[in-house]
Structure formats: structure tokens, C-alpha cells
Amino acid sequence: MSQEYSFHQPVMLAEVLSFLPKKKKITYLDMTLGRAGHASAILEKLSIGSTFYGVDRDCEALSYSKKRLEVYEKNISLNYLHSTFSDAIPKLKKQGVNGVDFLLMDIGVSSPQFDDPKRGFSYRFDAPLDMRMNQQDSLTAKEIINTYSKEELIRVFRDLGECKDYYHVVEKILTVRQEKEISTTFELVDLIKENVSYQTLKKEGHPAKQFFLGLRYEVNGEIAQLKKGLQEAISFLNSKGRLVIITFNSEEDKIVKDLFKSVTSSAHKDKYKTKDVEDYTLLTKKPLLPTQQEIEENHRAKPSILRALERN
Ligand SMILES: C[S@@+](CC[C@H](N)C(=O)[O-])C[C@H]1O[C@@H](n2cnc3c(N)ncnc32)[C@H](O)[C@@H]1O
């Protein structure tokens, strides 16, 4: 494992901690363990006899975090699962875990994933086009770029990446790949820069940003993961159990907002008013955003959006 790219500054940590349940002997599930930035701060607050489950689809993240959290193993039962978060809860149920008191989802990519050039997530480094969060998965960004049909590439860039200038980029990919494989991030970045409009080139932010986001979403199935994982997470809360979720753009946040609304609105209550109705309370009427000070200290926190919910 590369220790060089191991640092991840947890975002909105104080806000996350403020949602911990009052009782401190709890079962805590971290669905996006990453480098255990949040998890180590949370475990620090829990009482002896608590139980922790850490999930990540990235093997490097899991092995790093297992080591980092060893210091808590005397007092807390530590358990790990290499899994996507959409599969994690069914797997935990099979192990006899029936619910949790605190569940954290801090979705997206961690700093070590972005900053390690060999992972191919960043348009800032020249690297093989990869972008897999789980290095054991088979679909890579390179395969998408070199084998997807025109319609599929349009879906990836226009629908997932919300790129305005997708058309000429897709046309160019189709032409170039007839001659030779497109294999590196910089080949793709150059191709994008040469085929987007002057306005896109002049806009704030890197012209390849949304293209890379669309590709990353496709490689890792991130939108489907979010929808299924969040649904599972909500129904896995014990009574008074709390779910905190941090997303990084308005598209992701809308999925959270709509799902939270659907389980807390009066329409939902009326429709399902039965004895064993599932009932939840929003803990954040409006989403929480990072403070100016946090953004100054960690620019990656800037787009983060936090919402929280409690099961009644
Ligand atoms: C933003 S980082 C979390 C950082 C962590 N909270 C910390 O403080 O170190 C997101 C992590 O979630 C993992 N991840 C993203 N989507 C996932 C999914 N669908 N299933 C499992 N893990 C996922 C990524 O591999 C990454 O390690």
C-alpha cells in the first residue's frame, strides 16, 4: 500500500460529531470508511462495549484504516467489510446484524484516491485511464472510452457528467480510437480541451472536470450506488438511530433530499399509517455547509453538503 497518498482530511467533522446519539455505547456503521478520518474521531467518543463496522470498496483504504483503528480494539468491537455500500447491509444482515445507532456516508472519492496518479482519477496527473474505486472491478475508464458506442458515451458525458460540450468530444473520441487506443488521462484531457467551446475553456474550473466526473460515475456506478445504498441505510437504523450523509454536488444532494423527504413527509405518513409504520425525523431542515474557515483550511471541503435524519 502506498503510504505516500494516505492523508485524507475528514470534512465537516465537528458537524458530524454533533449528530452522535446521546448514549455512547452504540453500534456505528461507517459505509465509506476511507482513511478513517471520521471513524477515528467518532470511535474516540464512544463508550466501552460499542460495536463498529467499517465498509469500503477500496482495499487500500480498508487495510490502511484497519491499522489506524487498531488502538480502539481493546474497548470496541471492530469489524470490516470489503463491499460496495449497496451490498453491505444485506451482507451484515446475513451476519446477524439487525440495525445500527449511527450510520455515516461520506460519499465520493478520498484524497488518497485523487492524489495517487496511478489511480487515474485526476485530470492533473498523466496516468492510465482507470478510476476504479475497487481495484478488483473489471470496468475501467479506458474500456469505456475505447469501447462504448456513441450513444453510451453521450449518456456518460451529457447525462452523468452534465457536460454542455459533449458532442464534439464524443465525435473526436470515436475518430481517434479508430487509429489508436486512448489510454491516458492526458490524452483525454488534450482531446477535451481541443473540442470544447471557447466559453467552456474560459469558465472557472478545469474544462475536463465534468467529463472526468461522468466517467468516474460510470466506472463505479456511483449514482445507482447512492440511491440503493441510501435506501438500505435508512431502513437499517435502530429506533433513535441517526444517519448522516455528506455529498459533493447538487445532483447527489438532490437524491438525498428527495429520499429524506419521501420518508419524513406527511404524505408518506398518511399513505403508510399502520402500526409498524417506518417513521423518521429530519435533523437538518436545511443542509449544512462547511464554514468559511474550514474551506480556507481544506479547499476540498468547499462543495460538501451534509444532511441528517433520525428514526423515531
Ligand atoms: C470521501 S471518502 C471517505 C473518507 C472518510 N470519511 C475519512 O474521513 O477518511 C469516500 C470513501 O468511500 C468509498 N466509497 C465510495 N463509494 C462507495 C461505495 N459505493 N461503496 C463502498 N465504498 C465506497 C471510497 O472508496 C472512499 O474510500
The ligand as an ORCA input file, in Angstrom:
! r2SCAN-3c Opt
* xyz 0 1
  C     -14.798     10.723      0.785
  S     -14.073      9.192      1.128
  C     -14.424      8.927      2.833
  C     -13.391      9.483      3.723
  C     -13.578      9.140      5.190
  N     -14.817      9.642      5.713
  C     -12.410      9.653      6.003
  O     -12.608     10.563      6.834
  O     -11.290      9.173      5.815
  C     -15.144      8.076      0.384
  C     -14.744      6.617      0.531
  O     -15.896      5.850      0.218
  C     -15.566      4.807     -0.630
  N     -16.746      4.571     -1.449
  C     -17.311      5.409     -2.349
  N     -18.384      4.855     -2.904
  C     -18.514      3.637     -2.319
  C     -19.450      2.575     -2.456
  N     -20.465      2.663     -3.321
  N     -19.290      1.502     -1.701
  C     -18.267      1.396     -0.799
  N     -17.335      2.346     -0.629
  C     -17.472      3.462     -1.376
  C     -14.373      5.277     -1.431
  O     -13.601      4.174     -1.842
  C     -13.657      6.170     -0.422
  O     -12.663      5.456      0.270
*
